[in-house]
């Protein structure tokens, strides 16, 4: 028994040495999880009752779970089960299970992660012979504790291999003699990780030795817009290392910012003619002091001054008539839930619109992508952009010059119907067309 325990400890020490010598902190696989679950094979070298019999082996498995308080401390809960046949001259079998929990210390942030823990709980034996002072039972339960450790090998951000897990287990099941048992448990398995530690208690040097950097640029989808027309701003953040998470904030010298994340829009309603300034701010989620800014300018013009392609547009009545004719011939394209695929009815509407636009080559088009209210603002801005681009591509395929078409996403920020019904949601899932200067 002592020889086997010493051998297990040697394995653990070898794992610790390998962890120190082979760390690669630039790999995202080494981030500390918030939770983890492990399951695998377990072999127990046991001397369970009856009597202090010769040691015998039980084969089984284990399931354990960890909750991490920091990069090095977690609490673990574990369930093990094993079974053996003909454990003594009496010929009886034995099924032994344990259910324990306790603190665990891990050296995270490396390819190899050595750990140690001490667990407390209970053990239950069944299907065997447990002598007492007056009779015997076929099952029994006792207190149990189990110190030990092992080594995990990180493969990916979510998966690790439990290369070795060695533990000493002490139980107190009745055996007609000392009523104590000493066992050695050795196991191996797979670890599945969930979440990610972003606590400031995690030392940066344990995760990544490289300096963390960010660059940030942004641009507008149009240099000039009519007052009241939305403007879309897209930010482009690049981080070093590449996998780092980024937080975004935006401000504008005119108009209201709509949305969040790397893509937002500016509501220009009520703005006077002039030039305005949008500022974007990007910072690393893991290091707020690592940040970068971007700038984008845009101009707002009045309808009368911007529609130089037709002098009649200076007349509001003439423009209203043109827009009415435009919308009779260029109608919205509707979409299914969470989809940007062009439906048959939308394809028919787009083909009719393409014919009208080919007959009126002076008209330019702004395609706005919309979504219903379900889902986050950021997700729906992306979905709206997909729908607007799908409608644009369909117009181009039907013969309209690409230079005449611009796109913008409104996401769920500009609903034309607010009732929580499918018919209302359908009206909001659309690509809408407007005359554009």
C-alpha positions in Angstrom: 0.0 0.0 0.0 2.8 2.5 1.0 4.7 1.7 -2.2 1.7 2.4 -4.4 1.0 5.7 -2.5 4.7 6.8 -3.0 4.4 5.9 -6.7 1.3 8.1 -7.1 3.1 11.0 -5.3 6.0 10.7 -7.7 3.6 11.1 -10.7 2.2 14.3 -9.1 5.7 15.7 -8.6 6.7 14.9 -12.2 3.5 16.7 -13.3 4.4 19.8 -11.3 7.9 19.9 -12.8 6.5 19.6 -16.3 4.0 22.4 -15.7 6.7 24.8 -14.7 9.0 23.8 -17.6 6.4 23.7 -20.4 4.1 26.7 -19.8 3.0 28.7 -22.9 1.0 31.6 -21.4 0.0 33.0 -24.8 -2.5 30.1 -25.4 -6.1 30.9 -24.5 -6.5 27.3 -23.3 -4.8 28.4 -20.2 -7.4 30.9 -19.0 -9.0 30.0 -15.7 -12.6 28.7 -15.9 -15.4 29.7 -13.6 -16.7 26.1 -13.4 -15.5 22.7 -14.5 -16.8 19.2 -14.6 -14.7 16.0 -14.8 -15.6 12.4 -15.4 -13.6 9.3 -16.0 -12.3 5.9 -14.9 -11.3 5.1 -11.4 -9.4 2.1 -9.9 -9.2 1.5 -6.2 -6.7 -0.7 -4.4 -8.8 -1.4 -1.3 -8.9 -3.4 1.9 -12.6 -2.9 2.6 -14.5 -5.3 4.9 -14.9 -8.0 5.9 -11.8 -8.2 8.0 -8.4 -6.8 7.1 -8.2 -9.0 4.0 -5.6 -8.9 1.4 -5.8 -5.9 -0.9 -8.0 -6.2 -3.9 -9.0 -4.0 -6.8 -12.3 -2.2 -7.5 -12.9 -0.8 -10.9 -15.4 2.0 -11.5 -15.6 5.7 -12.3 -16.0 9.2 -10.9 -17.8 12.5 -11.5 -16.5 15.7 -10.0 -17.3 19.4 -10.3 -15.3 22.5 -9.3 -16.2 26.1 -8.6 -13.2 28.5 -8.8 -13.0 31.4 -6.4 -9.7 32.5 -7.9 -6.9 31.3 -10.3 -5.6 29.0 -7.6 -8.5 28.2 -5.1 -11.7 26.2 -5.8 -14.1 24.0 -4.0 -14.6 20.5 -5.4 -17.5 18.0 -5.0 -16.8 14.4 -6.1 -18.8 11.1 -6.4 -17.0 7.8 -7.0 -18.2 4.3 -7.5 -16.4 0.9 -7.8 -17.2 -2.8 -7.8 -15.3 -6.0 -7.2 -16.3 -9.7 -7.2 -15.1 -12.4 -4.8 -13.2 -10.2 -2.5 -12.5 -12.9 0.1 -12.9 -16.6 0.8 -16.5 -16.1 1.6 -17.0 -15.2 -2.1 -19.0 -12.1 -1.6 -18.9 -9.0 -3.9 -18.5 -5.4 -2.9 -19.8 -2.1 -4.3 -18.2 0.9 -2.7 -19.3 4.5 -3.4 -18.1 7.8 -1.9 -19.6 11.3 -1.9 -17.2 14.0 -0.7 -16.4 17.7 -1.1 -13.6 20.1 0.0 -11.1 22.7 -0.9 -8.7 22.4 -3.9 -5.6 24.2 -4.9 -4.4 24.4 -8.5 -1.5 25.9 -10.4 -3.5 27.3 -13.3 -2.2 29.3 -16.3 -0.1 26.5 -17.8 -0.4 23.6 -20.2 0.1 21.2 -17.3 -2.0 22.0 -14.2 -1.0 20.2 -11.0 -3.5 20.3 -8.2 -4.1 19.0 -4.6 -7.2 18.7 -2.6 -8.6 17.2 0.6 -12.2 16.0 0.6 -14.6 15.1 3.4 -17.9 13.2 3.2 -19.2 9.7 3.4 -18.7 6.2 2.0 -21.3 3.5 1.4 -20.6 -0.2 0.9 -23.3 -2.6 -0.3 -23.8 -6.2 -1.6 -21.2 -7.5 0.9 -20.7 -8.8 4.5 -20.3 -6.3 7.3 -20.0 -7.9 10.7 -21.2 -6.1 13.8 -20.9 -7.0 17.5 -24.2 -8.9 17.4 -24.9 -9.8 13.7 -24.0 -8.6 10.2 -25.5 -6.4 7.5 -25.2 -6.4 3.7 -24.7 -2.6 3.5 -23.1 0.1 5.7 -22.2 3.8 5.6 -19.4 5.6 7.3 -17.5 8.9 7.4 -14.7 9.3 4.8 -11.9 11.7 4.0 -9.6 11.7 1.0 -6.4 13.8 0.5 -4.7 13.7 -2.8 -3.9 15.4 -6.1 -3.1 15.0 -9.8 -2.3 16.7 -13.1 -4.7 18.1 -15.8 -3.4 18.8 -19.3 -5.1 21.7 -21.1 -6.0 20.9 -24.7 -8.3 23.8 -25.6 -10.2 26.7 -24.0 -12.9 24.2 -22.9 -11.3 20.7 -22.7 -8.5 19.2 -20.6 -7.3 15.7 -19.9 -7.1 14.5 -16.3 -3.8 12.6 -16.9 -3.6 11.2 -13.3 -5.7 11.6 -10.2 -4.2 9.8 -7.1 -5.9 9.9 -3.7 -5.7 8.2 -0.3 -9.2 7.3 1.0 -9.9 6.3 4.6 -13.3 4.8 5.6 -14.7 3.3 8.8 -17.0 0.5 7.7 -17.6 -2.3 10.1 -15.2 -5.3 9.6 -15.3 -7.1 12.9 -11.8 -5.9 13.8 -10.5 -2.3 13.6 -13.4 -0.9 11.6 -11.1 1.2 9.5 -9.9 0.8 5.9 -7.1 2.4 3.9 -7.5 2.6 0.1 -5.5 4.1 -2.8 -7.6 5.5 -5.7 -6.1 6.2 -9.0 -8.1 7.7 -11.9 -8.0 9.5 -15.3 -10.6 11.2 -17.3 -11.7 14.4 -19.2 -12.3 17.9 -17.9 -14.9 20.2 -19.4 -14.6 23.9 -18.5 -17.2 26.6 -18.4 -17.0 30.4 -18.1 -13.9 32.4 -17.7 -12.2 34.0 -14.7 -12.0 37.8 -15.2 -11.2 38.6 -11.6 -8.4 41.1 -11.0 -7.1 38.7 -8.4 -5.7 36.6 -11.4 -2.1 37.6 -11.9 -1.5 38.8 -15.5 1.8 37.0 -15.6 0.1 33.7 -14.9 -2.0 34.1 -18.1 0.0 36.1 -20.6 3.5 37.5 -20.5 3.1 39.6 -23.7 2.1 43.3 -23.5 -1.6 43.7 -24.3 -2.3 46.2 -27.1 -5.3 47.5 -29.0 -5.8 49.6 -32.1 -9.2 51.0 -33.1 -10.5 52.7 -36.2 -14.1 53.6 -37.3 -15.9 54.8 -40.3 -19.3 56.1 -41.4 -21.4 54.5 -44.1 -21.9 57.9 -45.7 -20.0 61.2 -45.6 -23.2 63.2 -46.0 -26.8 62.5 -44.9 -30.1 64.3 -45.0 -31.3 65.6 -41.7 -33.5 62.8 -40.2 -31.7 60.1 -42.1 -29.7 57.6 -39.9 -26.0 57.2 -40.1 -24.2 53.9 -39.4 -20.8 53.9 -37.6 -18.7 50.7 -37.7 -15.7 50.2 -35.4 -12.8 48.0 -36.2 -10.7 46.9 -33.1 -7.6 44.7 -33.3 -6.0 43.3 -30.2 -2.7 41.7 -29.4 -3.2 38.8 -28.5 -6.1 38.4 -30.9 -8.5 36.6 -28.6 -9.0 39.5 -26.0 -12.5 40.8 -25.3 -13.2 44.5 -26.0 -15.7 47.0 -24.5 -17.0 49.9 -26.6 -18.5 53.3 -25.8 -19.6 56.0 -28.3 -20.3 59.8 -28.3 -21.5 62.2 -31.0 -21.4 66.0 -31.2 -24.8 65.9 -32.8 -27.7 63.4 -32.9 -28.3 60.4 -30.6 -26.2 57.2 -30.5 -28.4 54.1 -31.1 -27.1 50.7 -30.1 -23.9 49.4 -28.6 -20.9 47.3 -29.4 -18.7 47.7 -32.5 -21.6 48.9 -34.7 -24.0 51.7 -33.8 -26.1 54.3 -35.7 -26.6 58.0 -35.2 -30.2 59.5 -35.3 -29.8 62.8 -37.1 -33.4 64.0 -36.6 -33.5 67.7 -35.8 -29.9 68.4 -36.7 -29.0 71.6 -38.5 -26.9 71.7 -41.6 -23.2 71.3 -40.7 -20.4 68.8 -39.9 -20.5 66.6 -36.8 -18.1 64.4 -35.0 -18.4 60.8 -33.6 -15.8 59.5 -31.1 -15.5 55.8 -30.4 -13.7 54.4 -27.3 -12.5 50.8 -27.1 -10.8 49.2 -24.1 -9.8 45.7 -23.1 -12.2 44.0 -20.8 -9.3 42.5 -18.9 -7.4 45.8 -18.7 -9.4 49.1 -18.8 -6.2 51.1 -18.9 -5.4 49.5 -22.3 -7.5 51.6 -24.7 -7.7 53.3 -28.0 -10.0 56.0 -29.6 -11.3 56.5 -33.1 -13.0 59.5 -34.9 -15.5 59.7 -37.8 -16.9 62.9 -39.3 -20.2 63.3 -41.1 -22.2 66.2 -42.6 -25.9 66.9 -42.5 -27.7 68.8 -45.2 -31.3 69.9 -45.7 -33.5 68.1 -48.3 -33.7 71.1 -50.5 -29.9 71.5 -50.7 -29.1 67.9 -51.2 -31.3 66.8 -54.0 -29.5 68.5 -56.9 -30.3 65.7 -59.3 -33.8 67.1 -59.9 -34.7 70.7 -59.5 -38.3 69.8 -58.9 -37.2 68.3 -55.5 -36.9 71.8 -54.1 -40.7 71.8 -54.2 -42.0 69.8 -51.2 -45.2 68.9 -53.1 -43.2 67.6 -56.1 -40.9 65.6 -53.8 -43.9 64.1 -52.0 -45.4 63.0 -55.3 -42.0 61.5 -56.4 -41.7 59.6 -53.1 -45.3 58.3 -53.3 -44.6 56.9 -56.8 -41.3 55.5 -55.6 -42.9 53.6 -52.7 -45.7 52.3 -55.0 -43.0 50.6 -57.1 -40.3 49.9 -54.6 -41.8 48.1 -51.7 -40.4 46.5 -48.5 -38.9 43.0 -48.6 -40.1 40.9 -45.6 -38.1 38.2 -43.9 -38.7 35.2 -41.7 -37.7 35.2 -38.0 -33.9 35.3 -37.4 -33.3 35.0 -41.2 -31.8 37.1 -43.9 -32.8 34.8 -46.8 -34.8 36.4 -49.6 -38.3 34.8 -49.7 -40.3 34.3 -52.8 -42.6 37.2 -52.1 -39.6 39.5 -51.4 -37.9 38.4 -54.6 -41.0 39.3 -56.6 -41.1 42.8 -54.9 -37.4 43.3 -55.6 -37.7 42.4 -59.3 -40.5 44.9 -59.7 -38.4 47.5 -57.9 -35.4 46.8 -60.1 -37.5 47.4 -63.2 -38.7 50.7 -61.9 -35.1 51.8 -60.9 -33.8 50.8 -64.3 -36.5 53.0 -65.9 -35.5 55.9 -63.5 -31.7 55.9 -63.6 -31.4 59.2 -61.6 -32.8 57.7 -58.4 -30.4 56.4 -55.8 -31.6 54.1 -53.0 -30.9 53.7 -49.3 -31.7 50.1 -48.1 -32.5 50.0 -44.3 -32.4 46.6 -42.5 -34.8 46.1 -39.6 -35.5 43.4 -37.0 -38.3 42.8 -34.5 -37.9 43.6 -30.8 -36.7 40.1 -29.8 -33.0 39.7 -29.2 -30.2 42.1 -28.1 -29.7 45.5 -29.8 -26.2 44.4 -31.0 -27.4 41.1 -32.4 -30.3 42.8 -34.3 -28.0 45.5 -35.7 -26.0 42.7 -37.3 -29.1 40.9 -38.5 -30.5 44.1 -40.0 -27.3 44.7 -41.9 -27.5 41.1 -43.3 -31.0 41.8 -44.5 -30.1 45.1 -46.0 -27.2 43.6 -47.8 -29.3 40.6 -49.0 -31.8 43.1 -50.5 -29.0 45.1 -52.1 -27.5 42.0 -53.6 -30.8 41.0 -55.0 -31.3 44.4 -56.7 -27.8 44.2 -58.2 -28.6 40.7 -59.5 -31.7 42.1 -61.1 -29.8 44.7 -63.0 -29.5 47.8 -60.7 -26.0 49.4 -60.6 -24.3 48.8 -57.3 -23.1 52.5 -57.1 -26.8 53.5 -56.8 -27.5 51.5 -53.6 -26.3 52.2 -50.0 -27.2 50.1 -46.9 -27.8 50.9 -43.2 -29.0 48.8 -40.3 -31.5 50.1 -37.8 -31.8 46.7 -35.9 -34.7 46.9 -33.6 -34.4 50.6 -32.8 -37.0 51.8 -35.3 -40.2 49.7 -35.0 -43.2 50.5 -37.2 -45.4 48.2 -35.1 -45.2 47.7 -31.3 -47.7 45.0 -30.5 -46.3 41.7 -29.3 -47.9 39.6 -32.0 -46.5 37.7 -34.9 -48.2 39.9 -37.5 -46.6 42.9 -35.9 -43.2 41.3 -35.6 -43.5 40.4 -39.3 -43.9 44.0 -40.3 -40.7 44.9 -38.5 -38.6 42.1 -40.1 -37.9 43.9 -43.3 -35.6 45.6 -45.7 -37.1 49.1 -46.4 -36.2 51.2 -49.4 -35.9 55.0 -49.5 -34.9 57.6 -52.1 -31.4 58.7 -51.3 -29.6 61.8 -52.5 
